[in-house]
Amino acid sequence: MAEEFTLAPMRRLLKKYGDIKVSEEACEEMRLVVGEYAAEIAKKAISIAKEENRKTLLARDVREAQRR
């Protein structure tokens, strides 16, 4: 899932919270962490939609998945 995200947004995200140099390795690790987290949320959200017998994933499914 990490390959879905590019390094540039990860660098911007990391730099947003401090005026500091960010290594490429840090960007790559952030990309892996974000990708793993997003994959878990996606799986939970899809499960919620299926439990409700829906074929459409809704924003509320993603929010609920994040809470679980």
N, C-alpha and C positions, 0 to 999 in steps of 0.2 A: 504494500500500500504506500510505502514511503516514496516510491518513484512517481506517485501522482503529484507530489509537491516539488517545486523547484527550490534551489538554494537561495535565490535572491529574496523571496519573501521571508524566508527564515532569518536571513541576515538582517533585513529591515526590522523584523519583530524583535530580535535580540538587541539591536542598536537603539530601538525605540525607548528602552528603559534605562539607558545609560550611554554616555558619550565615551565609548570604549571600543578598541579594535576587537573584531570578532574573527577568529580563525575559520578556515574552511572546514576543519574537522568539527568545530562547534556547530556550524551550520548543518553539516551532515548529521550530526547526532540529534539536533533539534528536529530535523526532517524525519528521522527514524521514530523519535518519541511522538511527534504529532501524528505520523502515519499510523502507529500502533493504537494510539488513543482514538483516532478517527475510525479505524476499523472496528474497534470494540463498540463504539457508539452506534455505528452503522448496523452492526449485527443485532444489537439490542433493539434499535428503532424498527428494524424490519420485523423482528420477532413480535413486537408490540402490534404493528399493523396486521400481521398474520393472525394474531390472537383475536383481533376484532374482525376477522374475515374481510379485510380490505385489500385491494390490489394497489392502492395508492398510499405512498408514504407521505405523511403530513409533518409539518413543522412541530406540531405538538408531540409526535412520536419521538422526534429527535430530542426535544426538551425533556421528555419523560425518561428517555434512555440515559440522558446525562445525569439525572437525579438518582437512578438506580445503581 
